[in-house]
Amino acid sequence: MSRWTVALAGSLTLQACIPHLESQVSDLTSGDWVRPENTWGSLADPGPPPALTGQGYGEGDIVPDLRLPDQHGDLVSLWQFYGSTIVLDVSTMWCVPCQHLGEVTQATQDEYADEGLVYITILQQDLYTQPPTAEDIDLWVSGYEITSSPVLADAEEPPASADAILVGFPAVFIVDAEMRVVERVDPPDHATLTAAIEAAL
């Protein structure tokens, strides 16, 4: 456990990772989809098929095309990773299980990158349950030494990714190459996540 995580955990002792958020499922389709300018690669060119429609986060659903700013200040589209297997990790900075996943984000990305995996973290709240800022994203990225994995700030009110949270943080999903939810990882820990990734690849 990093010193940064220990400090966070110590300041957040006994906080439960239970959110209180509401939102509506996006009905975006890819008919007019345009890839935003950013540094992240994509396996599918020019992008998702025109008939793709965002549905939700249940097993078998096509995930909505969230467009959120990353750690470089660039807008990232979830659907630009069409063609890749995705770990979609919806977390908060104050949630201790989320911090544990932050510790293994880069190692997980490195281990499975050659098999086409992309690990995407979406942060919904900062340490004080407020919408995350660019500085918060920088703190998360530098604290966990994340160098090749998108970390996105969902600072909308309510968060654009709020529908992903049904029980508590973190909400972790395996999304296949066609943007379909294969599995919600439960419990959302590293061992269960690794098993889910290997089953999906």
C-alpha positions in Angstrom: 0.0 0.0 0.0 1.4 3.4 -1.0 2.0 6.1 1.6 -0.6 8.2 -0.3 -3.2 5.5 0.1 -2.4 5.0 3.8 -2.8 8.8 4.4 -6.1 8.7 2.5 -7.4 5.7 4.3 -6.4 7.1 7.7 -8.3 10.3 7.1 -11.4 8.4 5.8 -11.6 5.7 8.5 -15.1 4.2 8.8 -16.6 5.9 5.8 -18.8 3.5 3.8 -18.6 3.6 0.1 -22.3 4.2 -0.4 -23.3 6.8 -3.0 -26.4 9.0 -3.2 -26.7 9.8 -6.9 -29.4 9.9 -9.5 -29.2 10.2 -13.3 -30.8 8.9 -16.4 -29.4 6.4 -18.9 -28.1 8.1 -22.0 -29.8 7.3 -25.3 -26.9 8.4 -27.4 -26.3 6.6 -30.7 -23.2 6.5 -32.8 -24.9 7.7 -36.0 -23.2 11.1 -35.7 -20.3 9.9 -33.6 -17.1 12.0 -33.9 -13.8 10.9 -32.3 -12.5 13.6 -30.0 -8.9 14.8 -30.2 -6.8 13.1 -27.5 -3.7 10.9 -27.1 -5.4 7.6 -26.6 -5.3 5.0 -29.3 -8.2 3.1 -30.8 -8.4 -0.3 -32.4 -11.4 0.5 -34.5 -11.1 3.1 -37.2 -13.1 5.3 -37.9 -15.1 4.3 -34.8 -18.1 2.4 -33.6 -20.7 1.2 -36.2 -23.6 3.7 -36.9 -26.2 1.4 -35.4 -24.6 1.3 -31.9 -27.0 2.6 -29.2 -26.1 3.3 -25.6 -28.4 1.3 -23.2 -27.0 1.2 -19.7 -24.7 -0.8 -17.4 -26.6 -4.1 -17.0 -25.1 -7.4 -18.2 -25.6 -7.4 -22.0 -26.2 -3.7 -22.3 -24.2 -1.4 -24.6 -22.6 1.2 -22.4 -23.4 4.8 -23.1 -20.8 6.9 -24.9 -19.5 9.0 -22.0 -17.4 12.0 -23.0 -15.3 13.2 -20.1 -12.0 15.1 -19.7 -8.9 13.0 -18.9 -5.7 13.7 -17.0 -4.3 15.7 -20.0 -7.3 17.9 -20.2 -8.5 16.3 -23.4 -12.0 15.1 -24.0 -12.2 11.3 -24.2 -15.1 9.2 -25.7 -15.7 5.8 -24.2 -16.7 4.6 -27.6 -13.4 5.5 -29.1 -12.2 2.2 -27.6 -14.6 0.1 -29.6 -12.6 -3.0 -30.6 -10.9 -3.2 -27.2 -11.8 -5.1 -24.0 -12.4 -2.5 -21.3 -12.2 -2.4 -17.6 -14.5 0.4 -16.7 -13.8 1.4 -13.1 -16.2 4.1 -11.6 -14.7 5.2 -8.4 -14.3 8.1 -5.9 -11.2 9.4 -4.2 -12.7 8.9 -0.7 -13.6 5.3 -1.2 -10.9 2.9 0.3 -11.7 -0.1 -2.0 -11.4 2.4 -4.9 -8.0 3.4 -3.7 -6.9 -0.3 -3.6 -7.9 -0.6 -7.3 -6.0 2.6 -8.0 -2.9 0.9 -6.6 -3.1 -1.9 -9.3 -4.5 0.1 -12.2 -1.2 0.5 -14.0 -0.1 -3.0 -13.3 -3.3 -4.4 -14.7 -3.1 -2.2 -17.8 0.5 -3.3 -18.3 -0.2 -7.0 -17.8 -3.0 -7.2 -20.4 -2.2 -4.4 -22.8 -0.9 -6.8 -25.4 -4.2 -8.6 -25.4 -6.1 -5.4 -26.2 -7.2 -4.4 -22.7 -7.8 -0.7 -21.8 -8.3 0.2 -18.1 -10.5 3.3 -17.8 -11.0 5.0 -14.4 -13.9 7.4 -14.0 -13.7 9.5 -10.8 -17.1 10.9 -9.7 -16.1 12.5 -6.4 -13.1 14.0 -4.6 -12.1 13.3 -1.0 -15.0 15.5 0.2 -17.7 14.0 -2.0 -17.5 17.0 -4.3 -17.2 16.8 -8.1 -13.5 16.1 -9.0 -11.3 18.9 -10.5 -8.3 18.6 -12.8 -6.1 18.9 -9.8 -7.9 15.9 -8.2 -7.3 13.8 -11.3 -3.6 14.8 -11.3 -3.4 13.7 -7.7 -4.9 10.3 -8.5 -2.7 9.8 -11.5 0.5 10.8 -9.8 -0.3 9.1 -6.4 -0.8 5.8 -8.1 1.8 6.3 -10.9 -0.7 5.8 -13.7 1.1 6.4 -17.0 -0.8 4.7 -19.7 -4.4 4.4 -18.6 -7.2 7.0 -19.0 -8.4 8.6 -15.8 -11.5 10.7 -16.4 -13.3 13.4 -14.3 -17.1 13.1 -14.1 -17.8 16.5 -12.6 -21.3 16.8 -13.9 -24.2 17.1 -11.4 -25.5 14.5 -11.3 -22.5 12.6 -12.8 -23.0 11.3 -16.3 -21.9 7.9 -15.1 -24.2 7.9 -12.1 -26.3 5.1 -13.6 -23.3 2.8 -13.3 -23.6 2.8 -9.5 -26.3 0.5 -8.2 -25.0 -0.6 -4.8 -21.7 1.2 -3.9 -18.3 2.3 -5.0 -16.4 1.2 -6.9 -18.5 -0.1 -9.7 -16.3 -2.1 -12.0 -17.4 -3.6 -15.3 -15.8 -5.7 -18.0 -16.9 -4.3 -21.4 -16.3 -6.4 -24.6 -15.0 -5.1 -27.9 -18.5 -4.3 -29.1 -19.1 -2.0 -26.0 -21.4 -4.6 -24.3 -21.2 -5.2 -20.6 -20.0 -8.8 -20.0 -19.9 -8.7 -16.2 -20.1 -6.4 -13.2 -17.1 -7.4 -11.1 -18.3 -8.4 -7.6 -16.6 -8.1 -5.2 -14.6 -5.3 -7.0 -11.2 -6.4 -5.8 -8.0 -7.2 -7.7 -8.3 -11.0 -7.5 -11.9 -11.0 -8.8 -11.1 -8.4 -11.4 -8.1 -10.4 -12.7 -10.3 -13.5 -13.0 -13.0 -11.6 -14.8 -10.4 -10.1 -17.3 -8.9 -13.5 -18.0 -12.4 -15.0 -18.7 -13.2 -12.1 -21.0 -10.0 -12.1 -23.1 
